[in-house]
Amino acid sequence: MTPRNILAGIFILSAVPLLLIELLPGWFNHITSPSSYLVFHNIAEFFSVMVSLSMFGVGWYTYDQSKDRHALLLSIAFLGIGIMDFMHALSYADMPAFITPNSSNKSTQFWIAVRLFQAVSFLASAYVYTDSPSRWLSKKILLPFALFVSLLVFTGIVFFPAHMPATFIVGVGLTPFKKFSEFLVILLLCAAAVAYWRRIARTGDRLLIYYFAAIVICIMSEIAFVNYTSVFDTYNVLGHIYKVAAFSLIYYGIYTASVKAPYVELAEMGDRLKRDVAERQMAEQALQQSEGKYRTLIQNIQAAVVVHGSRTEILTCNSLAEELLGLTKDQMLGKRAMDPAWHFFREDGTIMPLAEYPVSRVLALRQPLRSFIVGIHRPGMDDIWVLANADPLFDEKNDITQVIVTFVDLTERKRTEEELRATSEALREREKILSELSARLLKAHEEERKRIASELHDTIGACLAGIKYKIEGVLLKDSNTAEVATESLAPLLPVIREAVEECRRIQMDLRPPMLDDLGLLPTLSWFRKRFLAIYAGINVKLEEMVQESEIPESLKVVIYRIVQEAMNNIAKHSKANHVRIRLQKEDTSIELLVEDNGLGFDPENLPGVGRKWRGLGLTSMKERAELSGGAFRMESRKGKGTTIRASWTLGGKK
């Protein structure tokens, strides 16, 4: 059952007797004879006193072991309650005189005092926890306080009755002060009940249910004492019965908290200890088996293994480590990372400081070290390169107990890498030389084309032109002799004229003079017109988005040759009907674009073996662009045309 259900049941059961007396007074409310009531009263009160003193004894003598300040407070409070209840019983009107003559007023005064003290103690205890650190929650303070309150009540009621408020007046009955005090006690007990209920809900401590139930029953007891009209009626008797029940519940709660619970906990602790011992034995056996497997693994693993302690000292190693480091196991055991005869060095050849050693780094960082390449200098032996991995082992306190370092010999691989690196550097040097030779070859090729074009223009072209003019002069003479010459020379004139035009065409193909005289942009315009005249079915759009002065002289021939080669490929292979040539300047670069809508092709499956793009002039264009410090890219797909892009950063290689 839940605490809520238990407490609801206690409240209902304790309220039923009061309801029965209230609803059926003829059946349940009776007047007891004075002699019988005296016996009942003495039994109930002395039983309550014994329970109170028992609570004090249990709480007082078990505190040194339990350290339960909550139980200590209640037990000492009930010492005072028991003493004052004893005074109340001795002061009853039909009892022998208790120092001074007894009376109903005297007995009732003791009753009100002890009930107020009890209610305040309950309310205070609701806020005191087992381990509360307050100084005043100690034997030295609580016990004198409880005795002082008891003595103060005793002195005031016995020796100074006139100064104490009256609670009962003969012939009148209970005074308003007595009734008000009972209501005050009920109010304090209700506050204590609320405080305990909240504490139960917050902590889940089911032991507090006993205290809460006792407080509820005490409230019912006070309600009964408020309603009684005669000392000997059923309400008064029921109030004392409630009191006995409440004290019994409080005693059981203190007994459980101070005696029963510690013994139960001790028994459970013994069971846990037995389980811990059994688990420890099993763990030790497993550890021994694990250590055996661990040693076997270290010896059989295909790598050099060195196990270090938390101070970098060497604990063990396998035979591969002995072979790799050139020292025996006995020579290494107990020595620290900096002690052995070898030392580590970095890849640049400098000696590695101790703080960078694999073991030192793992101990400092508290995490594994992976793929750590390091060189090892071995006196009297060749230096070696190893790939190191270091793993920490932690104990239950998260402290590093061991560091396992594994080495794999990389000496042969490092030697091979160095040879490959040297070979690569040699290949790069040769590529650089070939690149320079290619650049010189292209330059020489271009200069030779320029020279041949000049020779054609200056010699053969000049001769053909002179012959043409001479023949035309002869043919134009108006004489009879000219008729014979005309008939003989006229057929030669078209041939000579065609030779002159062919010489001019060859010259322009080799090196257009206007490229040197006028610049790149006029030359590209001339080339477009000439291309349109030859290939009338191909529309060529020329976009010049750059000034002539912005184009470096070293790039003019390169750009012209790339355009020339690209247009020749388009005319021969693409079957395009539209071509776009765009030359533009963007920020610090010159960009060339030649784009057509022809058949396209797959760049990966071009004709030729072992040389990409051979046969389409693409290699020539790529080399021209890259040798002049630019970048070249070609994009093409079957049925999607071809795009050629070249770009140069201004201020780069010219």
C-alpha positions, 0 to 999 in steps of 0.5 A: 500500500502507498503511504497515502492509503495507509495514512487515510486508513489511520485517519478514518479509523481514529475518527470513527469512535469520535463520530459514533459517540457524537452521533449515538451518544445514548449508546456510547457516551456513559459516565464512569464511576470515580473509583473505576476512572481513577484506576483507568487513569492511573494505568493509562498515565503510568503506561504513557510515562513508561513508554516515554521513559523507554523512548528516552532510553532507546534514543539516548543510548543508541545515538552514539551508533545511529547518529540519528538526531531526529530520534534523539530530539524526540526521545529527549522531548519525551523524557520531559513529557514523561516527567510532566505526565507523571506529575499530572498523574500524581496531581489528580484530585483523588490521589494523595497530595503531591507536595501541595494539595491536589485539585482538578485545576492542578492536574489540568494545569500539568496536562495543558503544559505537557500537551503544549510541550508535546505539540511544539516538540512534534512540530520542531522534529518535523524539520530535524533530519537524521544528519542535521548539522545544528549545534543545538541538536546534541545531548549536552543541550537538549537534555538540560533544556527538557529538564529545565522546562519540566522543572519550570512547570513543576515549580510554577504549578506546585509552588506558585499556583496563584501566578499560573492561569486557572484551567478548572474552577469548582462549580464552574468547570473548564476555563476559557484558557483551558479550552483555548489551550486545547485548540492551540495544541490541535493547531500545532499538531495539525501544522506538525502533521502537514510538515511530516506529510510534506517530508514523507512526499519529499524523502519517501521515508516510510518510517515517518508514517509512524510519527504522522499517524501518532500526530493524527491520533493525538489530534483526535485525543485533543478533540475528545478532551475539548468535547468532554463535559465530565471528567468521568465521561466517555470522551475523557476515557477515549482521549486517554486511549488515543494518547496511549495508542499515539505514544505506542506508535511513537515508541515503535518509530523511535525503536525502529529508527534507532535499534531495528533499522541499524541491525537490519542494515548491519545484517544487510551489510554482512550479506553484502560483505559476503557477496563482496568477498565472493566477488573479490575471490572470483575477481582475483581468479579472473585476474590471475587468468587474465594475467596469464593470458596477458603474458601469453599475448605479450609474448606471442603478439607480432610486435615489440611490446614494452610495458611501463609503470605509472612512473615510466619504469619498465615492468616487462617486455617481449622477445621482439622488443629485446631484438628490436632495441638490442637489450635483454629483458633483464637490462630493461626491467626497472629502468625508466623511459629516460634510463635505457641506453637508446634514445628517440629522435624526430623525423628531422633527426633532432633528439626528442625531449623526455616530455615527447616520449610516448609514455610521457605523453600518455601519462600527461594526456591520459589518453591513448597515442596512435601511429606515432612515428619515431626514430630510435638510436641504438648504441653499437647498432644501426638506427631504426624507425618504428611506428609506436602505439601507447595505451594506458590502463586505468584502475577503479580509481581512474588512475593510470597503472600501466602504459603498454607501448607497441613498436612496429619496425618501419626501417625498410619502409622508411628507406623505401620511402626515401628512395621513392622520394629521391626518385620523385624529386629526380623525375620532377627535375626532369619534368621541369627540364622537359617543360623548359625544353618544350617552352623553348621548342614552341618559342623556336617553332614560333620564331621559325614560322615567323622567319619563314613567313617573312622569307615568303613575303620578302623573297618568293612573294616579291619575285612573284609580284615582280614577274606578275607586274612585268608580264602585265606590262608586256601585255599592256603594250600597244604594238604588233609584237605584243600580240604574239607575247600576249598569246604566249604569256596570257595563260601564265598570268592567272597561275602567277596571280594564284601563286602570289595569293597562295604565298600570302595565305601560307604567310598568314597561316604561319604568322599573321603580320598584323599580330605584331603590327596591330595586336591580338584583337584585330588579328582575331577579327581578321581570323573570324572573317577569313574563317567565315569566308571559307566555312560559310555554314558555321556562324562565329560570334566573337566577344572581345571583353578586354582592351588590347593594352590589358593583354600581355605581349607574351600571351598574344601569340599563345591565345591566337594559336589556341583559337586557331587550333580550336577553330581548325578542330571545329571545322574538321570534326565537330559539324557545328553550326554555331561557335562562340569565342569570348576573350575577357578580363576578370579582376586579375586574370585573362580568360578565353572561351571557345564553345561550339554546339557540335557533335561532341565526344568522350574525352576518355575514349579518344584515338591514340594509345598512351597519350590522351587527346592525341590527334585533335590538337588538344595536347598542343593547346594544353601545353601552350596554355600551361607553359605560358603559366595558365590553366587549360580545361576541356569539356565535351559530351557526345551530342552536347558540343565542346567547350575549351577554357584557358585562363592566365593570372596577370602578373604570373608567368609570362 
